[in-house]
């Protein structure tokens, strides 16, 4: 997870900190961004209606067997009864 967070914030992911991308945008007059977006839209699957059903199906296919969450323990006692103080205050 830490590696994913680090990769997500890599300077190469942002135009202002990626000189190679800045040059390509300049060289193509921005057409590379348009082409990239078209490519992304081409790859994206279309789903009629709500996407939640497709998401649930994907989760079912790619998830393991559900397990119950651990209960409170001496190491991690509950802070307050559910739904919690912070929910009730907001």
C-alpha positions as CSV (number, residue, x, y, z in Angstrom):
1,X,0.0,0.0,0.0
2,X,2.8,2.4,0.8
3,X,4.4,1.7,-2.6
4,X,1.1,2.4,-4.3
5,X,0.8,5.7,-2.5
6,X,4.3,6.6,-3.4
7,X,3.8,5.7,-7.1
8,X,0.5,7.7,-7.1
9,X,2.3,10.9,-6.1
10,X,5.2,10.4,-8.4
11,X,6.3,13.7,-10.1
12,X,5.9,12.0,-13.5
13,X,2.2,11.8,-12.9
14,X,1.8,15.6,-13.1
15,X,2.3,17.8,-16.1
16,X,4.0,20.6,-14.2
17,X,6.7,18.2,-12.9
18,X,7.1,16.1,-16.0
19,X,9.3,17.8,-18.5
20,X,9.0,14.9,-21.0
21,X,5.2,15.3,-21.0
22,X,5.4,19.1,-21.2
23,X,7.6,18.8,-24.3
24,X,5.2,16.3,-25.9
25,X,2.2,18.5,-25.2
26,X,4.1,21.4,-26.7
27,X,5.3,19.4,-29.8
28,X,1.8,18.1,-30.5
29,X,-0.1,21.3,-29.7
30,X,-2.0,19.3,-27.0
31,X,-3.2,16.7,-29.4
32,X,-1.5,13.9,-27.3
33,X,-3.9,14.8,-24.5
34,X,-6.9,14.5,-26.7
35,X,-5.6,11.2,-28.2
36,X,-5.0,9.8,-24.7
37,X,-8.5,10.7,-23.5
38,X,-10.0,9.1,-26.7
39,X,-7.9,6.0,-26.0
40,X,-9.1,5.9,-22.4
41,X,-12.8,6.2,-23.5
42,X,-12.3,3.5,-26.1
43,X,-11.0,1.1,-23.4
44,X,-13.7,1.9,-20.8
45,X,-16.6,-0.5,-20.9
46,X,-20.0,1.0,-21.3
47,X,-22.7,-0.2,-18.8
48,X,-26.4,0.7,-19.2
49,X,-28.1,2.0,-16.1
50,X,-26.2,2.1,-12.8
51,X,-22.6,1.1,-12.7
52,X,-23.0,-0.3,-9.2
53,X,-24.2,-3.7,-10.5
54,X,-21.1,-4.0,-12.7
55,X,-18.9,-3.0,-9.7
56,X,-20.5,-5.6,-7.5
57,X,-20.0,-8.3,-10.2
58,X,-16.4,-7.2,-10.5
59,X,-15.9,-7.4,-6.7
60,X,-17.5,-10.8,-6.6
61,X,-15.2,-12.1,-9.3
62,X,-12.0,-10.6,-7.8
63,X,-12.6,-10.9,-4.1
64,X,-11.9,-13.8,-1.7
65,X,-14.4,-15.3,0.8
66,X,-15.9,-12.7,3.1
67,X,-14.7,-12.8,6.7
68,X,-16.2,-11.3,9.8
69,X,-14.3,-8.2,11.1
70,X,-12.4,-8.7,14.3
71,X,-14.2,-7.7,17.5
72,X,-12.8,-5.3,20.1
73,X,-9.8,-6.5,22.1
74,X,-7.6,-5.2,24.9
75,X,-5.2,-3.9,22.3
76,X,-8.0,-2.1,20.3
77,X,-10.9,-1.3,22.7
78,X,-13.9,0.6,21.3
79,X,-13.7,4.4,21.6
80,X,-17.5,4.8,21.9
81,X,-20.6,2.9,21.1
82,X,-21.6,3.0,17.4
83,X,-22.2,5.1,15.5
84,X,-19.6,7.1,17.5
85,X,-19.2,10.5,19.0
86,X,-17.8,12.1,15.9
87,X,-20.8,11.1,13.8
88,X,-23.3,12.4,16.4
89,X,-21.4,15.7,16.7
90,X,-21.6,16.4,13.0
